[in-house]
Each structure stands twice: as C-alpha cells, then as structure tokens.
Amino acid sequence: AVGGAFPPRPNDHNTHINARGRGVSQYALVKLVSHFLCSAPRPFFSLFHPAQLKDTMRIPTSIYIFLAVLHLLLLTQVAMAVGPSPLLDWRQNRPLWWENNHFWSTLVPELPKTPSEDWEFFYAPYPTYKGIPIYDADRTGLWRIQQALNDHEKIYVFEPRKDDGTGKYAGHLVPVSVLNNRPWRRTIDDDTRTAVVKHIDSFMHFEKQHGRLARSLVYGTPLRRIPFRYRKPSWAQVATDAREFQIDKPETEFDDDLRHELQKKGMAKFKQKWSGYVYLVRATEQKGIEVKYFAGSIHALG
C-alpha cells in the first residue's frame, strides 16, 4: 500500500517544468496584434506604423525614427508579457538551457525524505543511470523534481528531441543538484554525458516500440523484493501461468498491482487496451524486470 506521507500531488502533465506552450500563445498574440493594426482605419494605423505616417504626413526624420523605435518597443513588450517566442528557438525548445528560466531561480524547499514504503511508488516509473533518476522535462512536474532533489545528491533532466527517425531522442541533458537552496547545473565529464545520452536514446526507443509501462518496468527502479529462493521462469511458463492485468491508457507508467504480483510471484502479464498487445513480464534474480511482447504462440517463445 502507498503511504500517506506526501501532500496532494498536482498533475504532472499540467505542471511540467518545460514551458513550451507559452511560446505558441505569444506567437498567436503577435500575429493577432499585427493583423489588427494592419486592418485598422488609416489614422489609427498611422499611429502605430511610423513608415505609413511618414508617407502621409511630412514630419522630421528624427520624429519618424522615434516613432519607429517606439513601435518596436511596443511589440517587444507585448512579446515579453506572454513568454518566450517560437522565433527564439533556443528559448522555446531549450528552456532549461536558458539561464533566466524560472526553474533555476525557484527555491528548492526542504522536504522530508521519501519514506521507504513510498520509494517504489515515487521512483519506479522513472529510468535511472547508476542509481540516479532521469526525468523528461516535458512530462515531469516541478514538485516531483524538488522531492527528488531532497532524496538524491543529483538527478538528470533532459529535454526530448522530436522523433526524426534517427533514434536520437535526447536534446539537452542537464545534471541538476542543489546549491544555496536553488537548482544548480552540475558539470559532468564527456564520457558520462555520452553514456547517459545513449541510455536515454535506448529507453526512449524502447518506449516507442512497447509503450511507457514496459519502459518503466525495464528501465525504472528495481523491485524491492522477489520470492524466496526465486528462479527465473521461462517465457512459456509466464505465458501459461502468470496473472494478466489490463492497462487502459497509453500514459500509464506505474501499476501498483502488477508490481506487487511481480514481487509475490515473480511473473505477470499485461494487455494494452488500446492496441490489444500482450506483454509477458518476469523478475530476474537481481530484482530487475524483463518484458517480452507475446504474439500468442507459446511454441514461438522457446
């Protein structure tokens, strides 16, 4: 059972630390303002477009320049009021790399350590590299990052790239720690960075093929326990004897009942409701988890 040590958890999808959506709204607003000014009556239009004013009225060049600068400042302030522009690609698509991102100035509160009974619930869905959790900036809420920074010396946060068929899914990788109660970008050597990025590409490719739950089982936190004197069963035995669970949503990354079954019996199955695919799951002697797609033929499993 999941303990009650944590406060109510916000929806990660609505509170993720990557603010991509704001750029879209700013872009739309600037287009709307531009369209309004261009379609406004000529006298009003002239007030905001000094070039037009200069053509229709004979005014000194210095005043024309002043109005042009004023016009530019007006649009700049409108843009800044709503957020990063999609035209500034490095701000929109690499927000954590932007030093002025609010994430870096937000205080990390001192929170109680995650209780042992909640550890699996809190960290099981997230991949790790040598025990360090890895978070997708597009999917992870600030509250979860702050709790992880209280539990670990450091974490990794990455910004995903668009799937372009190259098998490269990791954009900027940011090792994060805490310094003076604020998030701090750690430095890591090139070999470690390369290894972590390769690991991200691997588990994101696995997720693309088999879904989020399969990815979290294979690449997430190991099981807390396995049956006494456990021996790993064959895939044919899993297909025949394991209990089957139904997963209703593609976004599912954690199923408490399924993990409990693995810890109790060492094997389970799950079926994706949206695809109809069935996956076999078994524990290893080292408390890891293996997942295999089941096409329906036990003989083909070997």
ABEGO torsion letter per residue (X at the ends): XBBAABBBBBBAAAABABBAAAAAAAAAAAAAAAAAAAABBAAAAAAABAAAAAAABBBBAAAAAAAAAAAAAAAAAAAAAAEBBAABAAAAABAAABAABAAAABBBBBBBBBBAAAAAAAAAABBBBGGBBBBBAAABBAAAAAAAAAABABBBBBBBBBBAGAGBABBBBBBBBBBGGBBBBBBBBAAAAAAAAAAAAAAAAAAAAAEAAAAAAAABBBBABBBBGBBBBBAAAAAAABBBBBBABAABABBAAAAAAAAAAGBBBBBBAAAGBBBBBBBBAAGBBBBBBBAGBAAAAX
